[in-house]
Amino acid sequence: MKVLVMAVAILGSSLLNTSAAKGNLDIKKELKKAIKFEDNQLKIEKNETAFVKVSFTLNELGEVEVLDMNYSDEEIKTQLLSKLAKMRVKQIDNQDKVYHYNFTFKKL
């Protein structure tokens, strides 16, 4: 039986910044494109849950600059950071905007 590893939820989004977006940047869509893990890529046990909470900004090149992190598993954090480092956002609305996301991973 195939074992799926999936990001169960991207729970938070810009918790501290409540202003309306000026452009049409859909950061959730960008994250879904960038953060994908294949079967058995994440080393967690069946029904085990791991999390990574991350706060970041986007620089002028559209690259993620991590400001703060909290996590339950060092290896999963490293893999997530690797995916975020490869992510490039073409349209940036506001370089000063801080994004807050909770990534939850569970092997089903």
C-alpha positions in Angstrom: 0.0 0.0 0.0 1.3 3.4 -0.9 2.1 5.7 2.0 1.3 9.3 1.4 3.1 12.1 3.1 1.2 15.4 2.8 1.1 18.8 4.2 -2.1 18.5 6.1 -2.7 22.2 6.6 -1.1 25.5 6.0 -2.9 27.1 8.9 -1.6 30.6 9.4 -1.4 33.4 7.0 -0.1 36.8 7.9 -1.4 36.8 11.4 0.1 40.2 12.2 -0.6 42.0 9.0 -4.3 42.7 8.4 -4.1 45.2 5.6 -5.6 44.3 2.2 -3.3 43.1 -0.5 -2.5 45.7 -3.2 -1.7 43.1 -5.8 -2.8 39.6 -6.5 0.0 37.5 -4.9 -1.4 34.3 -3.7 1.3 33.0 -1.4 -0.7 29.9 -0.5 -0.7 28.9 -4.1 3.0 29.6 -4.4 3.7 27.5 -1.3 1.6 24.6 -2.6 3.6 24.6 -5.8 7.0 24.6 -4.0 6.3 22.4 -1.0 5.7 18.9 -2.2 7.2 15.7 -0.8 7.2 12.3 -2.5 6.4 9.0 -0.9 8.8 8.2 1.9 10.7 11.4 1.4 9.9 12.5 5.0 11.1 10.1 7.7 8.1 10.0 10.0 6.2 7.0 11.2 2.7 6.1 10.2 0.1 8.3 12.0 2.9 10.4 13.4 2.6 14.2 13.1 5.4 16.7 12.7 5.1 20.5 12.4 7.2 23.5 11.2 6.1 27.0 12.1 7.9 29.6 10.0 7.9 33.4 9.6 9.4 34.8 6.5 9.5 37.7 4.1 10.2 37.8 0.3 13.2 39.8 -0.9 13.4 41.9 -4.1 14.4 38.7 -6.0 11.3 36.8 -4.8 13.4 34.6 -2.5 12.2 33.5 0.9 14.1 35.0 3.8 13.3 33.1 7.0 12.9 35.3 10.1 11.9 32.7 12.7 11.2 29.0 13.0 9.8 26.5 15.5 9.7 22.8 14.6 9.2 19.3 16.0 11.7 17.5 13.8 15.1 18.7 12.6 15.2 16.6 9.4 11.8 17.8 8.3 12.7 21.4 9.1 15.9 21.0 6.9 13.9 19.5 4.0 11.3 22.3 4.3 14.0 25.0 4.3 15.5 23.4 1.2 12.2 23.6 -0.6 11.6 27.2 0.5 15.1 28.2 -0.6 14.3 27.0 -4.2 11.0 28.9 -4.2 10.8 32.1 -6.4 7.9 34.4 -6.4 7.6 36.5 -9.5 5.2 39.1 -8.3 5.9 40.6 -4.9 3.2 43.0 -3.4 5.1 44.2 -0.4 8.7 43.3 0.6 8.0 44.4 4.2 5.1 41.9 4.7 5.8 39.1 7.1 4.2 35.8 6.4 3.4 33.3 9.2 2.7 29.7 8.3 2.2 26.5 10.2 3.0 23.4 8.2 1.7 20.1 9.6 3.0 16.8 8.1 1.4 13.4 8.7 2.1 10.1 7.2 -1.2 8.4 6.3 
